[in-house]
Amino acid sequence: MRAASSPVPAAVLAAPSAATAAATAVKPLPRASAAAAANGGSTSRRDVLAGTGLSAALALVLAAAAPAARAADEEYVSETKEVIGKVRSTISMDKADPNVADAVAELRELSNSWVAKYRREKNLLGRPSFREMYSALNAVSGHYISFGPTAPIPAKRRARILEEMDTAEKALLRGR
């Protein structure tokens, strides 16, 4: 035993009592089920998780995350549709229109915020709607950066951008 001036409390240094040992004892894993016994005695992960209560906790976590994921998905769909509408209206404007420069500036701001918000979302990166939208926004932004806000988009590039946006819109409707 240490001296009374020790910074460690005496209760910590004392041997654990039987009640303390019983409360902190490690509980054994559940025994294999009858199905596991039929499979040669191997216990599946499902059997182990069912016995430890982890499956219930996992179900609660997933149930709590589902509404948040749906809300985020609905936000992604609505913002993507908004960007699609803005791109279509901006690239269809006549170059002689006095508001074309302002519309291009608004489009660039909207597209930059959309890309900044969604490009870090791992669950969106594989979606066809994201891929097509990102490609279309990249083509539009690249054109206006290179040639200025009043330069008309060539017919071939415009057709490709509109096709990518149609594909993105169809993918959004399918939840992809």
N, C-alpha and C positions, 0 to 999 in steps of 0.2 A: 504494500500500500504506500501511497505517497504521503507526503507531509500535508498538514492542514493548510499550508500556504499555497498549495498547488492551484493553478488557475482552472483545472479540470474539476467539475463538481464530483463529490463523493458518490452520488447516485449513478453517474456514468461509469465510474470505476468499479462499482460493486457488480457482482455476478448477477445475471438476469434471474428473475424469479420464475417459477413454473407458469404463472399466469401470463407474464410477459412473453415467455417463449411460446406458449400456445397461441397467443394473439398474433404473433409475427411469423408463425410457421408457414412454410410454403405449402400450398395445397397441391396435391398431385393432379396430373392431367386425367381426364375421364378415361375410363376403360373403353376399349374398342367396342363398337356396336356389333350387333349380330351380322350386319352386312359386311363389316370389316372382317369379322371372323370367317365369313364365307369366302372373302377375297384373299385368304391366306394369312390373315392376322394383321395386315397393314391397316393403319388408321389414316383416313383421308384428312386433309386440312379442314374440310367442313365439319368433320366429327370433332376435331380438336377445338375449332372456334366455337362450335355450339356448346361445348362443355365449359369453356372459359367465359362465356358471356360477351365475347368480343363481337360476335355477329350482331347482337342486339345494339351494341354501341355503334357499330359501323352503319347499321340500318338507320339509326337516329341521325347520324352525321349526314348521310346521303339524303335523307328526307328533308333535313333542314337546308341543304345546299340546293336542292332541286328548284324551289321557287326563285331563288336568287339567280340561278343559271337561266331559267326561263325569262326572267325580267331582263337580264343582260342580252339574251338572244333577241328578244322583241325590240330592245333599244338598237341593236346592231341592224336589224332588218329595217326599222323605220329610218335610221340615219343613212343607211345605204340607199334606200329609195329616194331620199331627199337629194343625195349627191347625184344620183342618176338623173333625176329631173333637172337639176341645175346644169349638169354637163350638156344634156340634150338641148336645153334652151339657149345656152351660151354658144355652142358650136353651130347652131342654126341661125344665129344673128348675122345680119348683113354687115360687111366691113365698113359701109358708109354710115351705119347707125352711130350716133354720137355717144350712146351709152355702152358701146362694146368694151371699152377699156375698163370701165367700172365693173361690168359684169365679169370680165376675165379676172380682175383683182378679187372680187368676191368668190369666184370659183376656185382660184388658187388658195385663198384662205380656208375655204370650206374643205377642199381636198387635202390640204396639208394637215388640218386638224383631224380629219377622218383617218388618214394614214398614221399619224402619230398616235392616235388612240387605239387603233386595232392591229397594228403590225406586231405588237408585243404579245398579243393574245394567242397562246399556243393552240387553243381549241379552234381558232378560226383560220390558222395558216393553211390547213389542208382543204378547206372548203373551196369548191369551184367558184362560188359567188365572190369570195374574197380575192381569189387569184385573178379572176377576170376583171373585177373592179380595179384592183391595183394596177394591172396592165393598162387598162384604159386611162386611168388617171395619170399614169406615168407618160403615156403617149401625148395626152393633152397638155400636161405641164411642160414636157420637153419641147413641144411645138411652140408654146407661147414664150418660153424662156429663150429659145433660139431665135425666133422670128418676130417677137413683139406681140402685144395684145391686139393689134389691129390686123395682123396678117391672117388671111383666111386659111383654114385647114384644107389641104389638098383632098380631092375626092376619094382617092384610094385610102388615105389615112382616116378620113372621116367614116368611110364605110367599115373599116376594121374596128374603129372605136365604137360605132353604133352596134356592130355585131357582138363585140365583147360585152357591151352593156345589156343587150338582149339576152345573152347567155347568162349573165350574172342575175338578171331579173328572173329568169326561168328557174335558176338554181335557188334563189331566195324563196320562190313560191313552193318549191319542193322541200324546203327546210335544209338546204345544203349550202 
